[in-house]
């Protein structure tokens, strides 16, 4: 199974990795407290569009544990079997 197949159900970060200049392609998350959107990285300042560190600490508002993965469009995985 490829990385693209694993990540295909989620929107990917369009930011740039600061160390290599390559596309990030990390999963996008949004903060349920302030609405900040970006990827989650192991340390601060690793991606140009980073919004969270690995502990789900929002780099904009400081909320912890409020990161929620963004699915493409309005699709939610549970809707496929719920209808």
N, C-alpha and C positions, 0 to 999 in steps of 0.2 A: 504494500500500500504506500503510495507516494504522499509527500507532504501536502501537495495540492488537493488530493482526494480527502485527506483527513480534515483540512481546513475549508473545504468547499462549502460547507453549510454556514460559514460565518464570514462576515466582511473582514477584510484584512487592512492593516495599517498601511497607509500610503507614505508614511514618513521615511526618513533616511537614517540609517544607522550611522552614528557619529564617528565610530572607529574606522569603518571601511568605506562609507559613502554609498553602500548598496541599499536597495529597498528593504524596509523592515519586514513587511509581510506578516507581522504578528497579529493575533486576534485583537479586534477593537472592543473596547469596553466603554461604558458610560457610567458616570458617577450618579447614583440615585439621589444624592444630596444636592449637588450644584449643577449637574448636567454636563460637566467636562467630558470630552470624548478623546480617547487615545489608547495606545497600547500599554501593556504592563511589562516592565523590564526588571531584571535582578538588582539593578542599582539605578539611582537617579541620573538623568542626563545622558542616556544611552541612545535615544532616538529623538529626532526632531519633533515628532508628534506624540511623545510619551505623556500619559496622564496618570499612571500609577506605578508604584514600585512593587516588588514581589510580595509584600505584605498587604497589598491592596490599600495602600495609603494614597489618597488622592493628592496629587502634587499641587492642585489649585486651591482646594478648600480645607484639606487636612483630614477629611473623613476617612475612617478605617472600615473596611469590610463592606463598602457600598458600591463596589464594581460589579456591573452586570454586562455580560457579553451581548453584543449587538448582532442580531440575526439579519440577513438580507431582507429588505422590504418589511412587510408586516408578518412574515411567516414565523410561527413559533413551532418547535418540533412536536409538541403535544397535540397540535391541531390535526395532524395527519390521521391519528387514530380516534380523535374525539368526535369526528363528524360522521 
